[in-house]
Amino acid sequence: MKVNQNTLKDKLERSLTNPSIVLLEPKDYDGMIDIFAEAFLEDPMATYVSGLDGLDIDPTNKRERQTKCNKSFMHWVNRPILVRNKGVALGIQENGELVGAMTLVPGGTKTDGFFDVVTTLFATGPPPFYTSEKTNYAPFADKRLESLGELTKRKNELMKDKDYIYVQTIGVKSAFQGKGYGGMMLKLLLDISRSMHVELYLETESESNESLYKHFGFRTLETLELQGEGDTTNAKFKGWLMHRPPAY
């Protein structure tokens, strides 16, 4: 079955047997972004871009700046998925509260086309590194953000002509981590992958996450070390590019 937004959404709708897992709608968008922003406060990719660990600021100020940075980043990569119907978003609930989410994109679907960029810009504004707020972050934060474009380039090269689902973002609120919620969403995705006979692809930012995804049948295709062009601070980011065949 060729995967696209409609086939993926239809398959997920028919596979939702766990009442804790739901398909998200545009009305859930802000709550989803809040979850991702909070879940990624200590994420190596997020802290690489902001560079806040290298600045002499108090923890409260650091958290506020990182949260703002994360929200901007998550808007830009996830708004086209849920709001512009370029993919599908799953949520996980506890006592009616949205506590985790995962966004999925059919392979080959562009989420950074002209109208994706323009509508996101009007809806959320530019990342803070491209405004007067750039002084709140490390030097070259804009160049570090731009260096992440290599991840998309390598994904397109590695998965060219393949039928696959891209796991864009998966996160659970810190207060609800350790309860297996991320695993619940991943297990549902594995079932979808097998039934649709499509491959899975994702990137991760730590060895511990690499080990976790290997437990779910992913294998590492390669690692990348990124650095912002002209960044004299020598800050670098390491990413693991991972793939899972449908019939693992």
C-alpha positions in Angstrom: 0.0 0.0 0.0 1.5 3.3 -1.0 1.7 5.6 2.0 0.3 9.1 1.8 -1.5 11.4 4.3 -4.9 9.8 3.5 -3.8 6.2 3.7 -1.7 6.8 6.8 -4.6 8.6 8.6 -7.1 6.0 7.6 -4.9 3.1 8.7 -4.3 4.8 12.1 -8.0 5.5 12.6 -8.8 1.8 12.1 -5.9 0.7 14.3 -6.7 2.8 17.4 -7.8 0.3 20.0 -6.0 1.9 23.0 -8.3 4.6 24.3 -5.2 6.5 25.6 -4.0 7.1 22.0 -5.8 9.5 19.8 -5.5 11.2 16.5 -4.8 14.9 17.0 -6.7 17.6 15.1 -5.7 21.2 14.4 -7.5 22.3 17.6 -4.9 20.3 19.5 -2.0 22.0 17.8 -1.0 24.5 20.6 -1.1 21.8 23.2 1.1 19.5 21.1 3.7 22.3 20.6 3.7 22.9 24.4 4.4 19.3 25.0 7.3 19.1 22.5 8.8 22.4 23.8 8.9 21.1 27.4 10.0 17.6 26.5 13.0 18.8 24.6 14.4 21.3 27.2 17.5 19.1 27.7 17.6 17.6 24.2 21.1 17.8 22.7 19.8 19.2 19.4 17.8 21.9 21.1 20.7 22.9 23.4 23.2 22.8 20.5 21.1 25.3 18.5 20.4 27.7 21.4 23.9 27.5 23.0 22.5 28.5 26.3 24.6 26.1 28.3 27.6 28.3 27.4 26.0 31.5 28.7 26.2 32.8 32.3 22.4 33.1 33.0 20.3 31.9 35.9 18.3 28.6 35.5 14.9 30.3 35.3 16.0 32.6 32.5 17.7 29.7 30.7 14.5 27.6 30.9 12.4 30.5 29.5 14.8 31.1 26.6 15.1 27.4 25.8 11.4 27.0 25.9 10.9 29.9 23.5 13.6 28.5 21.2 12.0 25.0 21.3 8.5 26.4 20.6 9.8 28.2 17.5 11.6 25.2 16.2 8.7 22.9 16.8 6.3 25.3 15.1 8.5 25.3 12.0 8.8 21.5 11.6 5.4 20.4 12.9 2.8 23.1 11.8 2.7 21.9 8.2 2.1 18.3 9.4 -1.0 19.0 11.6 -2.4 22.3 10.3 -1.6 22.0 6.6 -2.4 18.2 6.5 1.0 17.2 5.3 1.0 14.2 7.7 -0.6 12.9 10.9 -0.2 13.5 14.6 -0.9 11.1 17.4 -1.5 12.1 21.0 -1.5 10.1 24.2 -3.7 11.1 27.1 -3.8 10.5 30.8 -7.1 11.3 32.6 -8.2 13.3 29.6 -4.9 15.4 29.6 -2.7 15.4 26.5 0.7 14.3 27.9 2.6 13.1 24.8 2.5 13.3 21.0 4.2 12.0 17.8 4.1 13.5 14.3 4.4 11.4 11.2 5.1 12.3 7.6 4.7 10.1 4.5 8.1 9.7 2.8 8.7 12.2 0.0 6.2 14.7 1.4 7.6 18.2 1.5 6.8 20.2 4.6 9.0 23.2 3.8 7.4 24.3 0.5 6.7 28.0 -0.3 3.2 28.1 1.3 4.4 26.0 4.3 7.1 28.6 5.0 4.9 31.6 4.4 1.9 30.4 6.5 4.2 29.4 9.4 6.0 32.7 9.2 2.7 34.6 9.4 1.3 32.4 12.2 4.4 32.1 14.4 7.0 34.6 13.3 10.7 33.9 12.5 12.9 32.0 14.9 14.3 34.3 17.6 17.8 34.0 16.2 16.7 36.1 13.2 15.2 38.9 15.3 16.5 41.4 17.9 16.2 38.6 20.4 19.2 36.8 18.9 21.4 38.4 21.6 19.6 36.2 24.2 21.2 33.1 22.6 24.7 32.0 21.7 26.6 33.6 18.8 26.0 31.7 15.6 22.7 30.2 16.8 21.3 31.0 13.4 24.1 29.1 11.7 23.7 26.2 14.0 20.0 26.0 13.1 20.8 26.2 9.4 23.2 23.3 9.8 20.4 21.0 10.7 19.2 21.2 7.1 21.8 18.5 6.4 19.6 16.1 8.2 16.8 16.6 5.6 19.3 16.3 2.8 20.7 13.0 4.0 17.2 11.6 4.7 16.2 12.4 1.1 19.3 10.7 -0.2 19.2 7.6 2.0 15.5 7.0 1.5 15.2 8.0 -2.1 12.5 6.0 -4.0 11.5 4.2 -0.8 8.0 4.0 0.6 8.4 5.0 4.2 7.0 6.9 7.2 9.2 9.6 8.7 8.9 10.0 12.5 9.4 13.8 12.7 8.9 14.3 16.5 8.0 12.2 19.5 7.9 13.6 23.0 6.3 13.1 26.4 5.9 15.7 29.2 8.7 15.2 31.7 6.3 14.6 34.5 4.8 11.6 32.6 8.0 10.1 31.3 9.0 6.7 32.4 5.4 5.3 32.1 5.9 3.7 28.7 3.9 6.3 26.8 6.5 6.8 24.1 6.7 3.0 23.7 3.0 2.7 23.3 3.0 5.2 20.4 6.0 3.5 18.8 4.4 0.0 19.1 1.3 1.3 17.3 3.5 2.7 14.6 5.4 -0.6 14.2 2.0 -2.4 13.7 1.1 0.2 11.0 4.5 -0.2 9.3 4.0 -4.0 9.1 0.4 -3.9 7.9 1.1 -1.2 5.3 4.5 -2.8 4.4 6.3 0.5 4.6 9.6 1.4 6.1 10.3 3.8 9.0 12.9 6.5 9.3 13.9 8.9 12.2 16.8 10.9 13.5 17.9 10.9 17.2 20.4 12.9 19.2 21.9 10.6 21.8 23.4 7.2 22.3 20.7 6.3 24.9 18.0 7.1 22.4 19.8 5.1 19.7 19.8 2.1 22.0 16.1 2.6 22.7 15.2 2.7 19.0 17.4 -0.4 18.4 15.2 -2.2 20.9 12.2 -1.4 18.6 14.0 -2.8 15.6 15.6 0.3 14.1 19.2 0.2 12.9 21.6 3.1 12.5 22.4 3.9 8.8 25.0 6.5 9.7 25.9 9.3 12.1 26.4 12.9 11.2 28.4 15.6 13.0 27.2 19.1 12.2 28.6 22.5 12.8 27.3 26.0 11.9 29.1 27.6 9.0 31.7 30.0 10.3 30.8 29.1 13.9 34.1 30.0 15.8 32.7 28.6 19.1 33.5 25.0 17.7 30.0 23.8 18.9 29.1 20.5 17.2 26.0 18.3 17.0 26.0 14.5 16.5 22.9 12.9 15.0 22.0 9.2 14.5 20.1 8.5 11.3 18.0 5.3 11.8 15.8 3.1 9.7 13.5 0.1 10.3 12.3 -2.3 7.6 8.6 -3.2 7.6 9.0 -6.9 8.2 11.5 -6.8 11.1 
